[in-house]
């Protein structure tokens, strides 16, 4: 060992762990479940995992933008419920035939109008919360906690507490159809994730998102429109929640006010486990995709092994706490 080597600073093991822990743990889970349960690696099961995580993944991509700015959105589950019901309402042409199936289900409006309605409602919910955060200076936690209850209440009022079901085949295809054997929601999730990655890594807006979360005062001094950037990320997560709501309704062939319950917890867990810092400014879409897959693989493997859903929640909670602890240690080292 030379004198030059001795002068080098030691490796940041906490930083390395924060960066690579999720992919390594995902690989460990895949190997573990493959050894313990032969059915796990069956192509049908692997495709089922991707289909199951695609809805959560869409919302998680949007949540990544929000958390990168050191914000949070607790309302995404309620937004999914409300946007899904509005999209279903437009698809059915009203509530008179809300339970119609078969030939009667073909009545109503074209599918693209239902998609537009769902994403418009989601984006509007995000815009309302973004305005409250940026203009009224209310903390994101408080604003979105209020949105969690308010949007769920609106969904219940809008639907009268009942579901809207029985859609046309062209509507259901978006949730149950396949393209070259790949489920449509998986393709949509992959496309959105790739677009989001490009936006965050290779555009000025992405740079502003990182700057806003990394050092808010310094970002303002350097000409970053912090309030506009913050407003935009809440519109993005709302838009993607609306898109996820449409795909969820198409997959289940039903929309209801209880859709998306506790979705916000899974989404935040996936983003944080994937390495996005709750302190803002650090994270990636790739990490979020890994976090989403990790939760999906963990749940699927435990279900195949007949492990109680209560135990699954405990394990996911423990992993989340561990991820936040590592993130906090890494943040202290960076500072």
C-alpha positions as CSV (number, residue, x, y, z in Angstrom):
1,X,0.0,0.0,0.0
2,X,1.4,3.4,-1.0
3,X,1.4,6.7,0.8
4,X,-1.0,7.9,-1.9
5,X,-3.4,5.1,-1.1
6,X,-3.3,5.9,2.6
7,X,-4.3,9.5,1.9
8,X,-7.5,8.5,0.1
9,X,-10.7,8.9,2.0
10,X,-12.4,5.7,3.1
11,X,-15.3,4.2,1.1
12,X,-18.7,5.6,1.9
13,X,-20.3,2.2,2.8
14,X,-23.6,3.8,3.8
15,X,-23.8,5.7,0.6
16,X,-23.1,2.6,-1.4
17,X,-25.7,0.7,0.6
18,X,-28.3,3.4,-0.1
19,X,-27.6,3.2,-3.8
20,X,-27.4,-0.5,-4.4
21,X,-29.3,-2.1,-1.5
22,X,-32.7,-2.3,-3.4
23,X,-31.4,-4.0,-6.6
24,X,-29.3,-6.5,-4.5
25,X,-32.2,-7.3,-2.2
26,X,-34.5,-7.7,-5.2
27,X,-32.0,-10.2,-6.7
28,X,-31.8,-12.0,-3.4
29,X,-35.6,-12.3,-3.2
30,X,-35.8,-13.7,-6.7
31,X,-33.2,-16.3,-6.0
32,X,-34.8,-17.2,-2.6
33,X,-38.3,-17.6,-3.9
34,X,-37.1,-19.5,-7.0
35,X,-35.4,-22.0,-4.6
36,X,-38.3,-22.3,-2.2
37,X,-41.2,-22.3,-4.6
38,X,-40.8,-23.8,-8.1
39,X,-43.9,-22.0,-9.4
40,X,-42.3,-18.6,-8.8
41,X,-40.2,-18.5,-12.1
42,X,-43.0,-19.8,-14.3
43,X,-43.5,-17.2,-17.1
44,X,-47.2,-16.8,-16.3
45,X,-46.3,-15.9,-12.7
46,X,-43.6,-13.5,-13.7
47,X,-46.0,-11.8,-16.1
48,X,-48.6,-11.7,-13.3
49,X,-46.2,-9.9,-11.1
50,X,-45.6,-7.3,-13.7
51,X,-49.3,-6.8,-14.3
52,X,-49.9,-6.4,-10.6
53,X,-47.3,-3.8,-10.0
54,X,-48.0,-1.7,-13.2
55,X,-50.8,0.3,-11.6
56,X,-48.8,1.1,-8.5
57,X,-45.8,1.7,-10.7
58,X,-47.5,4.5,-12.7
59,X,-48.3,6.4,-9.5
60,X,-44.9,5.7,-8.1
61,X,-43.3,7.3,-11.1
62,X,-45.3,10.5,-10.4
63,X,-44.5,10.3,-6.7
64,X,-40.8,10.2,-7.5
65,X,-41.1,13.7,-9.0
66,X,-42.8,14.9,-5.8
67,X,-40.4,13.3,-3.3
68,X,-37.4,14.6,-5.3
69,X,-38.6,18.1,-4.5
70,X,-38.8,17.1,-0.8
71,X,-42.6,16.9,-1.0
72,X,-45.1,14.2,-0.4
73,X,-48.6,13.3,-1.7
74,X,-50.8,11.2,0.6
75,X,-53.9,11.7,-1.6
76,X,-53.0,9.5,-4.6
77,X,-55.2,6.6,-3.5
78,X,-58.2,8.8,-3.2
79,X,-57.4,10.5,-6.6
80,X,-57.3,7.1,-8.2
81,X,-60.8,6.3,-6.8
82,X,-62.3,9.7,-8.0
83,X,-60.6,9.7,-11.4
84,X,-61.6,6.1,-12.0
85,X,-65.2,6.8,-11.3
86,X,-65.3,9.9,-13.5
87,X,-63.7,8.0,-16.3
88,X,-66.2,5.1,-15.9
89,X,-69.1,7.6,-15.8
90,X,-67.9,9.1,-19.1
91,X,-67.4,5.6,-20.6
92,X,-71.0,4.5,-19.6
93,X,-72.5,7.9,-20.6
94,X,-74.0,8.4,-17.2
95,X,-75.2,6.4,-14.2
96,X,-78.5,5.1,-15.6
97,X,-76.8,1.9,-17.0
98,X,-74.0,1.7,-14.4
99,X,-74.4,-2.1,-14.0
100,X,-75.2,-2.9,-17.7
101,X,-73.1,-5.7,-19.2
102,X,-72.9,-7.4,-22.6
103,X,-74.5,-5.5,-25.6
104,X,-75.9,-2.8,-23.3
105,X,-72.4,-2.0,-22.1
106,X,-71.4,-0.8,-25.6
107,X,-73.5,2.3,-25.2
108,X,-71.8,5.4,-24.0
109,X,-68.8,7.4,-25.1
110,X,-65.6,6.4,-26.9
111,X,-62.8,5.1,-24.7
112,X,-60.5,8.0,-25.5
113,X,-62.9,10.3,-23.8
114,X,-62.9,8.2,-20.7
115,X,-59.1,8.3,-20.6
116,X,-59.1,12.0,-21.0
117,X,-61.7,12.4,-18.3
118,X,-59.7,10.3,-15.8
119,X,-56.4,12.0,-16.4
120,X,-58.0,15.4,-16.4
121,X,-59.6,14.8,-13.0
122,X,-56.3,13.5,-11.7
123,X,-54.3,16.5,-13.0
124,X,-57.0,18.9,-11.6
125,X,-56.6,17.3,-8.2
126,X,-52.9,17.6,-8.4
127,X,-53.2,21.3,-9.6
128,X,-55.5,22.2,-6.6
129,X,-53.0,20.7,-4.2
130,X,-50.0,22.3,-5.9
131,X,-51.7,25.7,-5.7
132,X,-52.4,25.3,-2.0
133,X,-48.7,24.3,-1.4
134,X,-47.1,27.0,-3.6
135,X,-49.5,29.9,-3.1
136,X,-51.0,29.4,0.3
137,X,-47.7,28.0,1.7
138,X,-49.4,25.1,3.4
139,X,-47.1,22.1,4.0
140,X,-47.5,19.3,1.5
141,X,-48.2,16.8,4.2
142,X,-51.2,18.8,5.5
143,X,-52.5,19.6,2.0
144,X,-52.4,16.1,0.7
145,X,-53.7,14.6,4.0
146,X,-56.7,16.9,3.5
147,X,-56.9,15.7,-0.1
148,X,-56.8,12.1,1.0
149,X,-60.1,12.5,2.8
150,X,-61.7,15.2,0.6
151,X,-61.2,13.3,-2.7
152,X,-62.4,10.1,-1.2
153,X,-65.5,11.9,0.0
154,X,-66.1,13.3,-3.4
155,X,-65.8,9.8,-4.9
156,X,-68.4,8.5,-2.5
157,X,-70.8,11.4,-3.2
158,X,-70.2,11.1,-7.0
159,X,-70.9,7.4,-7.1
160,X,-73.5,7.3,-4.3
161,X,-71.4,4.7,-2.6
162,X,-71.9,2.1,-5.4
163,X,-69.6,0.8,-8.2
164,X,-69.8,1.4,-11.9
165,X,-69.2,-1.8,-13.8
166,X,-69.7,-3.6,-17.1
167,X,-67.7,-1.8,-19.7
168,X,-67.3,-2.3,-23.5
169,X,-64.6,-4.7,-24.8
170,X,-62.6,-1.8,-26.1
171,X,-62.5,-0.3,-22.6
172,X,-61.6,-3.5,-20.8
173,X,-58.8,-4.2,-23.3
174,X,-56.7,-1.5,-21.8
175,X,-56.6,-3.4,-18.5
176,X,-56.8,-7.0,-19.7
177,X,-55.5,-7.0,-23.2
178,X,-52.1,-8.0,-24.5
179,X,-49.7,-6.9,-27.2
180,X,-47.4,-9.7,-28.3
181,X,-48.2,-11.5,-25.1
182,X,-47.4,-8.6,-22.8
183,X,-50.2,-7.1,-20.8
184,X,-51.2,-3.6,-21.9
185,X,-50.8,-2.0,-18.4
186,X,-47.2,-3.3,-18.3
187,X,-46.4,-1.7,-21.6
188,X,-47.9,1.6,-20.5
189,X,-45.9,1.5,-17.2
190,X,-42.7,0.8,-19.1
191,X,-43.3,3.6,-21.6
192,X,-44.1,6.1,-18.8
193,X,-41.1,5.1,-16.8
194,X,-38.8,5.6,-19.8
195,X,-40.3,9.0,-20.6
196,X,-40.0,10.1,-17.0
197,X,-36.3,8.9,-16.9
198,X,-35.5,11.0,-19.9
199,X,-37.3,14.0,-18.5
200,X,-35.5,13.8,-15.2
201,X,-32.0,13.1,-16.5
202,X,-31.8,15.0,-19.8
203,X,-34.1,18.1,-19.6
204,X,-34.0,21.4,-17.9
205,X,-37.2,20.7,-16.0
206,X,-35.6,17.5,-14.6
207,X,-32.6,19.6,-13.4
208,X,-34.9,22.0,-11.8
209,X,-36.7,19.2,-10.0
210,X,-33.4,18.0,-8.5
211,X,-32.3,21.5,-7.6
212,X,-35.6,22.3,-5.9
213,X,-35.3,19.3,-3.6
214,X,-31.6,19.5,-3.2
215,X,-31.2,23.1,-2.0
216,X,-34.3,25.2,-2.3
217,X,-32.8,28.6,-1.5
218,X,-29.8,28.1,-3.7
219,X,-32.1,26.9,-6.6
220,X,-34.0,30.2,-6.3
221,X,-30.8,32.3,-6.3
222,X,-29.8,30.4,-9.5
223,X,-33.0,31.3,-11.3
224,X,-35.0,28.1,-10.8
225,X,-38.7,28.7,-10.7
226,X,-39.2,26.8,-7.5
227,X,-42.9,27.4,-7.1
228,X,-43.7,26.6,-10.7
229,X,-41.6,23.4,-10.5
230,X,-43.3,22.4,-7.3
231,X,-46.7,23.0,-8.8
232,X,-45.8,21.0,-11.8
233,X,-44.7,17.8,-10.0
234,X,-48.1,17.7,-8.2
235,X,-49.9,18.0,-11.6
236,X,-47.7,15.1,-12.9
237,X,-48.5,12.8,-10.0
238,X,-52.2,13.6,-10.3
239,X,-52.1,13.0,-14.1
240,X,-50.4,9.6,-13.6
241,X,-52.9,8.7,-10.8
242,X,-55.7,9.4,-13.3
243,X,-54.0,7.2,-15.9
244,X,-53.6,4.5,-13.3
245,X,-57.2,4.8,-12.3
246,X,-58.4,4.2,-15.9
247,X,-56.2,1.1,-16.3
248,X,-57.3,-0.2,-12.9
249,X,-61.0,0.2,-13.8
250,X,-60.3,-1.5,-17.2
251,X,-58.5,-4.4,-15.5
252,X,-61.2,-5.0,-12.9
253,X,-64.1,-4.1,-15.3
254,X,-65.4,-1.9,-12.4
255,X,-64.8,1.4,-10.8
256,X,-65.7,2.1,-7.2
257,X,-65.1,4.6,-4.4
258,X,-63.0,2.2,-2.3
259,X,-60.4,1.8,-5.1
260,X,-56.9,2.7,-4.2
261,X,-57.2,2.3,-0.4
262,X,-53.8,2.5,1.2
263,X,-52.2,2.8,-2.3
264,X,-50.3,5.9,-1.1
265,X,-48.5,3.8,1.5
266,X,-47.3,1.2,-1.1
267,X,-46.3,3.9,-3.5
268,X,-44.3,5.9,-1.0
269,X,-42.7,2.7,0.2
270,X,-41.7,1.7,-3.3
271,X,-40.1,5.1,-4.1
272,X,-38.2,5.3,-0.8
273,X,-37.1,1.7,-0.9
274,X,-35.9,2.4,-4.5
275,X,-33.4,5.0,-3.1
276,X,-35.2,8.3,-3.5
277,X,-34.4,10.5,-0.5
278,X,-37.3,11.9,1.5
279,X,-35.0,14.9,2.0
280,X,-35.2,15.6,-1.7
281,X,-32.7,16.0,-4.5
282,X,-31.6,12.3,-4.7
283,X,-33.2,9.5,-6.5
284,X,-34.1,8.0,-9.9
285,X,-36.9,6.4,-11.9
286,X,-34.8,3.3,-12.2
287,X,-34.6,3.1,-8.4
288,X,-38.4,3.5,-8.2
289,X,-39.0,0.7,-10.8
290,X,-36.7,-1.5,-8.7
291,X,-38.7,-0.6,-5.5
292,X,-42.0,-1.4,-7.2
293,X,-40.7,-4.7,-8.4
294,X,-39.3,-5.5,-5.0
295,X,-42.6,-5.0,-3.3
296,X,-44.4,-7.0,-6.1
297,X,-41.9,-9.9,-5.9
298,X,-42.1,-10.0,-2.1
299,X,-45.8,-10.1,-2.0
300,X,-46.1,-12.7,-4.8
301,X,-43.5,-15.0,-3.3
302,X,-45.1,-14.8,0.1
303,X,-48.6,-15.6,-1.3
304,X,-47.2,-18.6,-3.2
305,X,-45.8,-19.8,0.1
306,X,-49.1,-19.2,1.9
307,X,-47.8,-16.6,4.2
308,X,-50.4,-14.4,5.8
309,X,-51.1,-11.0,4.3
310,X,-50.6,-9.5,7.8
311,X,-47.1,-10.8,7.8
312,X,-46.6,-9.3,4.4
313,X,-47.5,-5.8,5.7
314,X,-45.1,-6.2,8.6
315,X,-42.2,-7.1,6.3
316,X,-42.9,-4.3,3.9
317,X,-43.1,-1.9,6.9
318,X,-39.8,-3.1,8.3
319,X,-38.1,-2.8,4.9
320,X,-39.5,0.8,4.6
321,X,-38.1,1.8,8.0
322,X,-34.8,0.3,7.2
323,X,-34.6,2.1,3.9
324,X,-35.5,5.5,5.5
325,X,-32.8,4.8,8.2
326,X,-30.2,4.2,5.6
327,X,-31.4,7.2,3.6
328,X,-31.0,9.4,6.7
329,X,-27.5,8.2,7.4
330,X,-26.6,8.9,3.8
331,X,-28.1,12.4,3.9
332,X,-26.1,13.2,7.1
333,X,-22.9,12.1,5.3
334,X,-23.7,14.1,2.3
335,X,-24.2,17.2,4.4
